[in-house]
Each structure stands twice: as structure tokens, then as C-alpha cells.
Amino acid sequence: MNTAQLLEKLAESHRLQSSEWEALIAGQTPELAEEAARLARLAREPFYGKKVFIRGLIEFTNFCRNDCLYCGIRRSNRNAARYRLTREQILSCCEIGWELGFRTFVLQGGEDPWFTDEKICELAREIKSRWPQCAVTLSIGEKEETSYRAFREAGADRYLLRHETADTDHYQRLHPPELTLEHRMNCLRTLKRLGFQTGAGFMVGSPGQTPQTLAKDMLFLQELQPEMVGIGPFLPHHDTPFAKEPAGNGEQTLYLLSLVRLMMPQVLLPATTALGTLLPNGRERGMLAGANVVMPNLSPGDVRDKYLLYDNKLHSGDEAAESVRHLRASMAAIGYEVVTDRGDCAAVCKDGRETT
């Protein structure tokens, strides 16, 4: 079966075998990527039409107990300018975001022990109390089931935890010895079981990545069936062991976005900040490849350049929440509409778990 036939099979059945994923990933050409993007747009539209959902990203702490080799806020980076937002600052970000039309707030941070489970639960409860129609998304790393359960009971709706790679050897190349792929995957399965709208994902072009490791990523997503998938290009940070590694490929990222959409037509799929950093009009091109989510930054202006996971991070212009009008205009220029909506996964709305 050639790559064109494999692409057609994926569009029809939403599943491939390992060897088929490898062949489809390795066989990327400009023509195949263009066809994949066309099919991805067709797959998305019955569920979401031309809607673009916006998430208000609040990067509330850049302290992290982990030492991942690719990350600029790793604990051993002594040059990082550390900060923590106060409760009042976080709520102020939400207030501004609500007025701008955001109906999802994403609390993202390093794995910072100062923000205990109790503090996270208090934040979730307060946000849901003030803005009961919003969705609260957490992206704060690996926890145990008791923590995740507490967050869910406090009102958190969604949880983002990128698995980064589904290959054990590759995972260990990217992470310190105390972190394991098995635990990361168990966290994701626990989140699904507890009723979170769950987000997984991976970097494209991380050191040591191959078509074989990417095929494992796709097989894992195929098995997990997350409501959200976040993929973006690997971008190096100057204060990490991967400082001199080449960045991931933007065209490959766009192609993989299309393949993810074809595998899971109802998935929520962001055009990431990293993609916008790497490629001119990267977020717009992401939409045309099958994405349907953008996550502008609601963090205070004086900390946006401190949450630096990689170099040259986009944090001004359209990325600033104050310029959301520019984002609306740029999406309208390619035929898409930024909407004021919680933007739940279509599958979740259908089964009735979340309908507000």
C-alpha cells in the first residue's frame, strides 16, 4: 500500500498499524502534506465548522522540580528569572480574559511544590465561583490520583499533560532518570478515568526522534483517545543540554497535525505558540492543516519573557491577549472565526459529560 492509499485508509478508518504509521510519516512529501491538510479540514468541519476556540493561557509559575533536558525552566537552570503569580494576579488575569471573550482559562506552570494541592483546588473553586460558565484547564505535570481527584472535585474540567514521546528509550534521552514513561502514561489514563477532558501530545523533531518513535506516539494517541492533543516543534533553549540541537521542522509539524486530525476527527487540536514562533503565520497555517484551538497569553506582561521553555518564544503582538482583535482578523483572513465559547470536545458534548 503506497502513502496515498495509507492516507485514504486513515481518513476512512481513523486507525493504522505500526508499520503503516511509519511509512506514512516517513513518506511525507509536499503533495502528500497538502492532501492530508485538505482531508483534515474536511474531517474537522462536521464537528466544528470554521470555529477557532481561544484559551486564555496563564503561566503562573516557572519554578519546577524537574530537570527535563529540553526545558528552559528546568530546576538546574540557575539563569532563569523565577516568579510565582499571586492568587490576586491569577484572578485578575481571568477577569481581563473574561472581558476579552475567553471562556477557558489554562493554568500552566512548572511542577512547583509551593503550589500545593490545596492551593490549586482553592484557585479552581474561586475561578468557577466567579465565572461558572468557564472551563478550567490545568497543566501542572505529573501527580498522584488523589491529587487529580481533588482537582476534579474542585471544579477543574480539563488537564493537559504532554507525553512527549511514547518510546521508552527516547523518553529517557529527554528526561532525568527519576521520570518514567510508564508513570506519565499512567497519569494520562488516570485523568481520563476521572472524567477530565484530557490532553496528551509530543514535540516534533526532539533529539533522537525517528519515524519509528513518531509511529509509537500515534499508536499511543490512537489507544488513549484524548480529547485534546498538543503537538509543536522542538525548539532549543540556550541554557539546556540541547542548546545546540537543531529545531524541529515546521512542515513536518503541520503534516502531523493533519494526521492527528484524521485519526481523531473530534479532537481539540491547538496551533501552538511554538509553531507560531518557528513559522511565519504558523498558527494560521496550523488551522489550515486541521487545528481548531489557539492559546493566547493572559499572563502579566512583565512575566511573559520569563516563562521561557525555549528561545525566541512568541510573546508579543498577536500572542498578547490585548491584541485578540488582531488574532480575530488574522483568522478571518483565512476564512475562520474566533468564537466566544468554552469549546468542549465534540465527543464530550455528545455523551453529555460537559454541556455548558
Salt bridges, closest charged atoms under 4 A:
GLU20 OE2 - LYS9 NZ 2.75
GLU35 OE2 - ARG38 NH2 2.71
GLU45 OE2 - LYS50 NZ 3.00
GLU59 OE2 - LYS313 NZ 2.60
ASP67 OD2 - ARG74 NH2 3.45
GLU88 OE2 - ARG87 NH1 3.50
GLU111 OE1 - ARG65 NH2 2.84
ASP112 OD2 - ARG84 NE 2.66
GLU126 OE1 - ARG87 NH2 3.73
GLU126 OE2 - ARG130 NE 2.68
GLU142 OE1 - HIS183 ND1 2.49
GLU142 OE2 - ARG184 NE 2.57
GLU144 OE2 - HIS183 NE2 3.15
GLU145 OE2 - ARG149 NH2 2.60
GLU145 OE1 - ARG193 NH2 3.05
ASP157 OD2 - LYS128 NZ 2.92
ASP157 OD1 - ARG342 NH2 3.91
GLU164 OE2 - ARG162 NE 3.57
ASP167 OD2 - LYS216 NZ 2.64
GLU178 OE2 - ARG75 NH1 3.22
ASP217 OD1 - HIS163 NE2 2.94
GLU223 OE2 - ARG189 NH2 3.18
GLU227 OE2 - LYS192 NZ 3.30
GLU227 OE2 - ARG353 NH2 3.36
ASP239 OD2 - HIS238 NE2 3.14
GLU251 OE2 - ARG285 NH2 2.93
ASP311 OD1 - HIS238 ND1 2.76
ASP318 OD1 - HIS326 ND1 3.68
GLU319 OE1 - ARG283 NH1 2.85
GLU322 OE1 - ARG304 NH2 3.35
ASP344 OD1 - ARG158 NH2 2.85
ASP344 OD1 - ARG342 NH2 3.07
ASP351 OD2 - ARG353 NE 3.21
GLU354 OE2 - ARG152 NH2 3.41
GLU354 OE1 - ARG342 NH2 3.20
